[in-house]
Amino acid sequence: MLGLTEINSSRVAVLEVSGKLAEEDCNSVLPELEAALDKPEPLRFYIELHNFSGIDIAAIQKE
């Protein structure tokens, strides 16, 4: 599971990760993250890991 909790006023993207990440998990948060990255201000990340067990190769593999 990958969840984008918020992008706060300080431009910190708060993500929560648990279990094994699948391609669908990444695809669910990418549009909002890409929109935030298109802005000129830096974007910082705070990531909370809960029982993280890895990433499916399809989640990070793009053609």
Sequence and secondary structure as in RCSB ss.txt:
>XXXX:A:sequence
MLGLTEINSSRVAVLEVSGKLAEEDCNSVLPELEAALDKPEPLRFYIELHNFSGIDIAAIQKE
>XXXX:A:secstr
 EEEEEE TT EEEEEEEEEE HHHHHHHHHHHHHHHTSSS  EEEEEEEEEEEE HHHH   
